Amino acid sequence: MRFLGIDFGWVSQPSGVCCLDWQAGELHLLTLERCTDLPQVLDWVDLWLPSDYSGGVAVDAPTVIANATGMRPCDRQAHRYFGKYDAGCYPANLRLSFASRTLALGLALETRGGVA
């Protein structure tokens, strides 16, 4: 089983990606890389988690945004419980510059059979 992690560059920054593989009861790091744009991230996902592998993808970016302005309820909850530890999240809405990019990632992952 493979586990992919994507720390997505929201606007114009590169993304950090890693792949872990579960073998004989242990996790093994297979790769840790940097991708410069969305097509490169998606090519990387296709390479490390082909359709015949089981696994999952975790993304550090808002890949589902339905609100035009303000904060998503999940952002509000994160701030409520974790803000005092400086571990809240950035508020996301459709008017922010990163929205189209992070939504595109979520939709592309959905077409690959994942849930964004």
VMD Tcl script that builds the backbone (N, CA, C; Angstrom):
set m [mol new atoms 348]
animate dup $m
set s [atomselect $m all]
$s set {name element resname resid chain x y z} {
  {N N MET 1 A 0.855 -1.174 0.000}
  {CA C MET 1 A 0.000 0.000 0.000}
  {C C MET 1 A 0.899 1.234 0.000}
  {N N ARG 2 A 0.512 2.219 -0.789}
  {CA C ARG 2 A 1.294 3.452 -0.905}
  {C C ARG 2 A 0.537 4.634 -0.324}
  {N N PHE 3 A 1.301 5.532 0.264}
  {CA C PHE 3 A 0.758 6.759 0.831}
  {C C PHE 3 A 1.519 7.931 0.231}
  {N N LEU 4 A 0.800 8.823 -0.438}
  {CA C LEU 4 A 1.411 10.003 -1.027}
  {C C LEU 4 A 1.053 11.220 -0.202}
  {N N GLY 5 A 2.014 12.107 -0.040}
  {CA C GLY 5 A 1.783 13.373 0.633}
  {C C GLY 5 A 2.151 14.502 -0.304}
  {N N ILE 6 A 1.284 15.510 -0.373}
  {CA C ILE 6 A 1.526 16.664 -1.227}
  {C C ILE 6 A 1.386 17.923 -0.387}
  {N N ASP 7 A 2.472 18.673 -0.250}
  {CA C ASP 7 A 2.416 20.001 0.352}
  {C C ASP 7 A 2.358 20.955 -0.835}
  {N N PHE 8 A 1.148 21.297 -1.225}
  {CA C PHE 8 A 0.905 21.979 -2.493}
  {C C PHE 8 A 1.260 23.454 -2.432}
  {N N GLY 9 A 2.038 23.915 -3.408}
  {CA C GLY 9 A 2.344 25.342 -3.551}
  {C C GLY 9 A 1.106 26.063 -4.051}
  {N N TRP 10 A 0.449 26.807 -3.210}
  {CA C TRP 10 A -0.875 27.345 -3.481}
  {C C TRP 10 A -0.952 28.301 -4.664}
  {N N VAL 11 A -0.013 29.206 -4.798}
  {CA C VAL 11 A -0.122 30.208 -5.868}
  {C C VAL 11 A 0.923 29.949 -6.940}
  {N N SER 12 A 2.163 30.235 -6.640}
  {CA C SER 12 A 3.200 30.057 -7.666}
  {C C SER 12 A 4.423 29.323 -7.131}
  {N N GLN 13 A 4.333 28.867 -5.910}
  {CA C GLN 13 A 5.465 28.187 -5.296}
  {C C GLN 13 A 5.516 26.723 -5.700}
  {N N PRO 14 A 6.690 26.111 -5.624}
  {CA C PRO 14 A 6.771 24.676 -5.893}
  {C C PRO 14 A 6.069 23.871 -4.794}
  {N N SER 15 A 5.835 22.612 -5.078}
  {CA C SER 15 A 5.168 21.711 -4.141}
  {C C SER 15 A 6.155 20.650 -3.674}
  {N N GLY 16 A 6.064 20.289 -2.401}
  {CA C GLY 16 A 6.839 19.183 -1.869}
  {C C GLY 16 A 5.985 17.931 -1.900}
  {N N VAL 17 A 6.553 16.812 -2.354}
  {CA C VAL 17 A 5.805 15.563 -2.468}
  {C C VAL 17 A 6.633 14.420 -1.888}
  {N N CYS 18 A 5.952 13.444 -1.304}
  {CA C CYS 18 A 6.660 12.264 -0.807}
  {C C CYS 18 A 5.793 11.035 -0.991}
  {N N CYS 19 A 6.456 9.896 -1.072}
  {CA C CYS 19 A 5.765 8.620 -1.221}
  {C C CYS 19 A 6.298 7.655 -0.175}
  {N N LEU 20 A 5.380 7.090 0.596}
  {CA C LEU 20 A 5.704 6.064 1.582}
  {C C LEU 20 A 5.069 4.756 1.137}
  {N N ASP 21 A 5.751 3.651 1.397}
  {CA C ASP 21 A 5.236 2.333 1.025}
  {C C ASP 21 A 5.191 1.462 2.272}
  {N N TRP 22 A 4.075 0.759 2.466}
  {CA C TRP 22 A 3.890 -0.145 3.597}
  {C C TRP 22 A 4.338 -1.532 3.162}
  {N N GLN 23 A 5.438 -2.023 3.766}
  {CA C GLN 23 A 5.984 -3.333 3.427}
  {C C GLN 23 A 6.348 -4.066 4.710}
  {N N ALA 24 A 5.880 -5.279 4.839}
  {CA C ALA 24 A 6.221 -6.145 5.970}
  {C C ALA 24 A 6.026 -5.440 7.313}
  {N N GLY 25 A 4.924 -4.708 7.433}
  {CA C GLY 25 A 4.600 -4.068 8.697}
  {C C GLY 25 A 5.374 -2.799 8.989}
  {N N GLU 26 A 6.063 -2.247 7.994}
  {CA C GLU 26 A 6.842 -1.012 8.189}
  {C C GLU 26 A 6.614 -0.051 7.036}
  {N N LEU 27 A 6.695 1.243 7.363}
  {CA C LEU 27 A 6.649 2.270 6.331}
  {C C LEU 27 A 8.059 2.548 5.828}
  {N N HIS 28 A 8.196 2.643 4.517}
  {CA C HIS 28 A 9.484 2.943 3.898}
  {C C HIS 28 A 9.319 4.167 3.006}
  {N N LEU 29 A 10.234 5.124 3.143}
  {CA C LEU 29 A 10.237 6.301 2.287}
  {C C LEU 29 A 10.791 5.909 0.923}
  {N N LEU 30 A 9.976 6.070 -0.117}
  {CA C LEU 30 A 10.422 5.735 -1.465}
  {C C LEU 30 A 10.995 6.955 -2.193}
  {N N THR 31 A 10.379 8.112 -1.956}
  {CA C THR 31 A 10.876 9.319 -2.620}
  {C C THR 31 A 10.395 10.557 -1.893}
  {N N LEU 32 A 11.188 11.602 -1.997}
  {CA C LEU 32 A 10.881 12.919 -1.458}
  {C C LEU 32 A 11.371 13.903 -2.502}
  {N N GLU 33 A 10.446 14.640 -3.101}
  {CA C GLU 33 A 10.799 15.470 -4.248}
  {C C GLU 33 A 10.139 16.836 -4.184}
  {N N ARG 34 A 10.447 17.636 -5.189}
  {CA C ARG 34 A 9.872 18.967 -5.357}
  {C C ARG 34 A 9.336 19.048 -6.785}
  {N N CYS 35 A 8.100 19.480 -6.924}
  {CA C CYS 35 A 7.476 19.648 -8.237}
  {C C CYS 35 A 7.211 21.135 -8.462}
  {N N THR 36 A 7.415 21.589 -9.678}
  {CA C THR 36 A 7.325 23.022 -9.937}
  {C C THR 36 A 5.944 23.511 -10.333}
  {N N ASP 37 A 5.083 22.629 -10.857}
  {CA C ASP 37 A 3.761 23.083 -11.281}
  {C C ASP 37 A 2.743 21.947 -11.163}
  {N N LEU 38 A 1.478 22.278 -11.393}
  {CA C LEU 38 A 0.401 21.300 -11.239}
  {C C LEU 38 A 0.565 20.094 -12.167}
  {N N PRO 39 A 0.864 20.271 -13.453}
  {CA C PRO 39 A 1.039 19.083 -14.295}
  {C C PRO 39 A 2.142 18.143 -13.786}
  {N N GLN 40 A 3.212 18.711 -13.250}
  {CA C GLN 40 A 4.293 17.869 -12.725}
  {C C GLN 40 A 3.832 17.116 -11.479}
  {N N VAL 41 A 3.043 17.753 -10.629}
  {CA C VAL 41 A 2.491 17.075 -9.447}
  {C C VAL 41 A 1.611 15.907 -9.885}
  {N N LEU 42 A 0.761 16.128 -10.862}
  {CA C LEU 42 A -0.147 15.065 -11.314}
  {C C LEU 42 A 0.609 13.928 -11.996}
  {N N ASP 43 A 1.624 14.247 -12.766}
  {CA C ASP 43 A 2.465 13.197 -13.360}
  {C C ASP 43 A 3.128 12.373 -12.261}
  {N N TRP 44 A 3.583 13.051 -11.206}
  {CA C TRP 44 A 4.221 12.374 -10.075}
  {C C TRP 44 A 3.222 11.427 -9.387}
  {N N VAL 45 A 1.988 11.902 -9.173}
  {CA C VAL 45 A 0.951 11.056 -8.570}
  {C C VAL 45 A 0.725 9.817 -9.427}
  {N N ASP 46 A 0.608 10.008 -10.738}
  {CA C ASP 46 A 0.376 8.879 -11.644}
  {C C ASP 46 A 1.533 7.886 -11.613}
  {N N LEU 47 A 2.739 8.376 -11.459}
  {CA C LEU 47 A 3.913 7.504 -11.410}
  {C C LEU 47 A 3.941 6.673 -10.129}
  {N N TRP 48 A 3.702 7.302 -8.980}
  {CA C TRP 48 A 3.880 6.639 -7.697}
  {C C TRP 48 A 2.639 5.953 -7.158}
  {N N LEU 49 A 1.463 6.272 -7.705}
  {CA C LEU 49 A 0.242 5.593 -7.290}
  {C C LEU 49 A -0.592 5.249 -8.529}
  {N N PRO 50 A -0.083 4.315 -9.339}
  {CA C PRO 50 A -0.841 3.912 -10.523}
  {C C PRO 50 A -2.160 3.257 -10.126}
  {N N SER 51 A -3.063 3.168 -11.071}
  {CA C SER 51 A -4.425 2.694 -10.770}
  {C C SER 51 A -4.469 1.273 -10.215}
  {N N ASP 52 A -3.435 0.457 -10.436}
  {CA C ASP 52 A -3.448 -0.916 -9.914}
  {C C ASP 52 A -2.855 -1.034 -8.505}
  {N N TYR 53 A -2.471 0.083 -7.877}
  {CA C TYR 53 A -1.971 0.091 -6.497}
  {C C TYR 53 A -3.071 0.568 -5.568}
  {N N SER 54 A -3.059 0.061 -4.352}
  {CA C SER 54 A -3.954 0.629 -3.341}
  {C C SER 54 A -3.165 1.662 -2.557}
  {N N GLY 55 A -3.858 2.670 -2.085}
  {CA C GLY 55 A -3.183 3.702 -1.329}
  {C C GLY 55 A -4.046 4.935 -1.195}
  {N N GLY 56 A -3.423 5.999 -0.760}
  {CA C GLY 56 A -4.141 7.245 -0.565}
  {C C GLY 56 A -3.238 8.437 -0.766}
  {N N VAL 57 A -3.875 9.585 -0.898}
  {CA C VAL 57 A -3.170 10.843 -1.102}
  {C C VAL 57 A -3.644 11.835 -0.050}
  {N N ALA 58 A -2.712 12.446 0.667}
  {CA C ALA 58 A -3.019 13.510 1.619}
  {C C ALA 58 A -2.466 14.813 1.052}
  {N N VAL 59 A -3.288 15.852 1.073}
  {CA C VAL 59 A -2.914 17.132 0.481}
  {C C VAL 59 A -2.990 18.229 1.536}
  {N N ASP 60 A -1.928 19.002 1.642}
  {CA C ASP 60 A -1.936 20.175 2.504}
  {C C ASP 60 A -2.280 21.378 1.637}
  {N N ALA 61 A -3.566 21.536 1.372}
  {CA C ALA 61 A -4.108 22.666 0.610}
  {C C ALA 61 A -5.626 22.501 0.571}
  {N N PRO 62 A -6.352 23.590 0.475}
  {CA C PRO 62 A -7.810 23.487 0.387}
  {C C PRO 62 A -8.237 23.069 -1.022}
  {N N THR 63 A -8.642 21.824 -1.187}
  {CA C THR 63 A -9.006 21.308 -2.505}
  {C C THR 63 A -10.511 21.341 -2.764}
  {N N VAL 64 A -11.288 21.683 -1.751}
  {CA C VAL 64 A -12.735 21.858 -1.893}
  {C C VAL 64 A -13.080 23.203 -1.257}
  {N N ILE 65 A -13.577 24.114 -2.076}
  {CA C ILE 65 A -13.954 25.453 -1.592}
  {C C ILE 65 A -15.297 25.801 -2.216}
  {N N ALA 66 A -16.320 25.932 -1.394}
  {CA C ALA 66 A -17.660 26.247 -1.908}
  {C C ALA 66 A -18.081 27.682 -1.612}
  {N N ASN 67 A -17.445 28.325 -0.648}
  {CA C ASN 67 A -17.866 29.660 -0.221}
  {C C ASN 67 A -17.199 30.751 -1.069}
  {N N ALA 68 A -17.994 31.734 -1.471}
  {CA C ALA 68 A -17.473 32.838 -2.284}
  {C C ALA 68 A -16.592 33.777 -1.474}
  {N N THR 69 A -16.923 33.987 -0.217}
  {CA C THR 69 A -16.157 34.887 0.648}
  {C C THR 69 A -16.055 34.255 2.033}
  {N N GLY 70 A -15.318 34.913 2.896}
  {CA C GLY 70 A -15.229 34.466 4.281}
  {C C GLY 70 A -14.414 33.200 4.459}
  {N N MET 71 A -14.754 32.444 5.505}
  {CA C MET 71 A -14.036 31.224 5.859}
  {C C MET 71 A -14.940 30.006 5.685}
  {N N ARG 72 A -14.329 28.891 5.338}
  {CA C ARG 72 A -15.068 27.630 5.316}
  {C C ARG 72 A -15.309 27.200 6.762}
  {N N PRO 73 A -16.371 26.462 7.024}
  {CA C PRO 73 A -16.615 25.983 8.394}
  {C C PRO 73 A -15.431 25.189 8.958}
  {N N CYS 74 A -14.765 24.383 8.127}
  {CA C CYS 74 A -13.630 23.601 8.628}
  {C C CYS 74 A -12.464 24.502 9.029}
  {N N ASP 75 A -12.272 25.623 8.305}
  {CA C ASP 75 A -11.222 26.581 8.683}
  {C C ASP 75 A -11.544 27.196 10.048}
  {N N ARG 76 A -12.814 27.547 10.226}
  {CA C ARG 76 A -13.264 28.141 11.492}
  {C C ARG 76 A -13.035 27.162 12.651}
  {N N GLN 77 A -13.363 25.884 12.436}
  {CA C GLN 77 A -13.165 24.862 13.468}
  {C C GLN 77 A -11.683 24.700 13.789}
  {N N ALA 78 A -10.842 24.661 12.771}
  {CA C ALA 78 A -9.401 24.507 13.004}
  {C C ALA 78 A -8.873 25.661 13.840}
  {N N HIS 79 A -9.314 26.877 13.536}
  {CA C HIS 79 A -8.873 28.037 14.323}
  {C C HIS 79 A -9.399 27.961 15.751}
  {N N ARG 80 A -10.621 27.498 15.884}
  {CA C ARG 80 A -11.215 27.405 17.218}
  {C C ARG 80 A -10.414 26.481 18.122}
  {N N TYR 81 A -10.045 25.311 17.607}
  {CA C TYR 81 A -9.381 24.314 18.436}
  {C C TYR 81 A -7.855 24.397 18.445}
  {N N PHE 82 A -7.268 24.873 17.356}
  {CA C PHE 82 A -5.806 24.821 17.248}
  {C C PHE 82 A -5.140 26.182 17.120}
  {N N GLY 83 A -5.905 27.239 16.972}
  {CA C GLY 83 A -5.342 28.575 16.830}
  {C C GLY 83 A -4.473 28.979 18.009}
  {N N LYS 84 A -4.843 28.583 19.210}
  {CA C LYS 84 A -4.063 28.940 20.396}
  {C C LYS 84 A -2.679 28.302 20.388}
  {N N TYR 85 A -2.496 27.275 19.548}
  {CA C TYR 85 A -1.190 26.633 19.397}
  {C C TYR 85 A -0.477 27.094 18.127}
  {N N ASP 86 A -0.991 28.160 17.504}
  {CA C ASP 86 A -0.470 28.652 16.216}
  {C C ASP 86 A -0.511 27.557 15.163}
  {N N ALA 87 A -1.544 26.727 15.214}
  {CA C ALA 87 A -1.684 25.623 14.265}
  {C C ALA 87 A -3.014 25.698 13.520}
  {N N GLY 88 A -3.539 26.903 13.368}
  {CA C GLY 88 A -4.758 27.067 12.588}
  {C C GLY 88 A -4.434 26.929 11.104}
  {N N CYS 89 A -5.405 27.166 10.260}
  {CA C CYS 89 A -5.156 27.087 8.822}
  {C C CYS 89 A -5.528 28.410 8.174}
  {N N TYR 90 A -5.068 28.585 6.959}
  {CA C TYR 90 A -5.412 29.785 6.213}
  {C C TYR 90 A -6.874 29.706 5.806}
  {N N PRO 91 A -7.607 30.807 5.935}
  {CA C PRO 91 A -8.989 30.789 5.461}
  {C C PRO 91 A -9.008 30.680 3.936}
  {N N ALA 92 A -9.987 29.977 3.417}
  {CA C ALA 92 A -10.091 29.790 1.974}
  {C C ALA 92 A -11.481 30.196 1.489}
  {N N ASN 93 A -11.505 30.926 0.376}
  {CA C ASN 93 A -12.751 31.225 -0.316}
  {C C ASN 93 A -12.445 31.415 -1.801}
  {N N LEU 94 A -13.484 31.439 -2.602}
  {CA C LEU 94 A -13.322 31.465 -4.052}
  {C C LEU 94 A -12.726 32.761 -4.596}
  {N N ARG 95 A -12.687 33.815 -3.798}
  {CA C ARG 95 A -12.133 35.088 -4.253}
  {C C ARG 95 A -10.611 35.182 -4.089}
  {N N LEU 96 A -10.020 34.257 -3.363}
  {CA C LEU 96 A -8.587 34.325 -3.106}
  {C C LEU 96 A -7.790 33.796 -4.302}
  {N N SER 97 A -6.580 34.322 -4.465}
  {CA C SER 97 A -5.786 34.045 -5.666}
  {C C SER 97 A -5.433 32.571 -5.850}
  {N N PHE 98 A -5.355 31.807 -4.784}
  {CA C PHE 98 A -4.956 30.404 -4.901}
  {C C PHE 98 A -6.124 29.465 -5.205}
  {N N ALA 99 A -7.346 29.930 -5.115}
  {CA C ALA 99 A -8.521 29.051 -5.181}
  {C C ALA 99 A -8.581 28.229 -6.467}
  {N N SER 100 A -8.378 28.841 -7.605}
  {CA C SER 100 A -8.509 28.080 -8.855}
  {C C SER 100 A -7.442 27.000 -8.949}
  {N N ARG 101 A -6.258 27.279 -8.437}
  {CA C ARG 101 A -5.158 26.305 -8.494}
  {C C ARG 101 A -5.400 25.109 -7.569}
  {N N THR 102 A -5.823 25.370 -6.337}
  {CA C THR 102 A -6.038 24.266 -5.405}
  {C C THR 102 A -7.285 23.463 -5.780}
  {N N LEU 103 A -8.303 24.137 -6.310}
  {CA C LEU 103 A -9.489 23.412 -6.783}
  {C C LEU 103 A -9.137 22.518 -7.967}
  {N N ALA 104 A -8.279 22.992 -8.854}
  {CA C ALA 104 A -7.859 22.182 -9.999}
  {C C ALA 104 A -7.156 20.909 -9.535}
  {N N LEU 105 A -6.339 21.026 -8.497}
  {CA C LEU 105 A -5.681 19.836 -7.949}
  {C C LEU 105 A -6.719 18.853 -7.418}
  {N N GLY 106 A -7.672 19.334 -6.645}
  {CA C GLY 106 A -8.705 18.469 -6.094}
  {C C GLY 106 A -9.512 17.763 -7.177}
  {N N LEU 107 A -9.905 18.496 -8.199}
  {CA C LEU 107 A -10.678 17.893 -9.292}
  {C C LEU 107 A -9.847 16.857 -10.055}
  {N N ALA 108 A -8.572 17.160 -10.286}
  {CA C ALA 108 A -7.701 16.212 -10.990}
  {C C ALA 108 A -7.516 14.935 -10.182}
  {N N LEU 109 A -7.400 15.054 -8.856}
  {CA C LEU 109 A -7.264 13.862 -8.022}
  {C C LEU 109 A -8.554 13.046 -8.032}
  {N N GLU 110 A -9.694 13.731 -8.057}
  {CA C GLU 110 A -10.976 13.022 -8.130}
  {C C GLU 110 A -11.069 12.181 -9.392}
  {N N THR 111 A -10.615 12.711 -10.507}
  {CA C THR 111 A -10.693 11.955 -11.769}
  {C C THR 111 A -9.796 10.729 -11.735}
  {N N ARG 112 A -8.832 10.702 -10.839}
  {CA C ARG 112 A -7.946 9.548 -10.702}
  {C C ARG 112 A -8.507 8.543 -9.693}
  {N N GLY 113 A -9.703 8.763 -9.221}
  {CA C GLY 113 A -10.344 7.817 -8.310}
  {C C GLY 113 A -10.175 8.172 -6.851}
  {N N GLY 114 A -9.556 9.295 -6.570}
  {CA C GLY 114 A -9.359 9.699 -5.186}
  {C C GLY 114 A -10.448 10.636 -4.726}
  {N N VAL 115 A -10.452 10.901 -3.469}
  {CA C VAL 115 A -11.363 11.865 -2.890}
  {C C VAL 115 A -10.550 13.044 -2.429}
  {N N ALA 116 A -10.874 14.213 -2.908}
  {CA C ALA 116 A -10.110 15.423 -2.565}
  {C C ALA 116 A -10.612 16.014 -1.262}
}
mol reanalyze $m
mol bondsrecalc $m
mol representation Tube
mol addrep $m
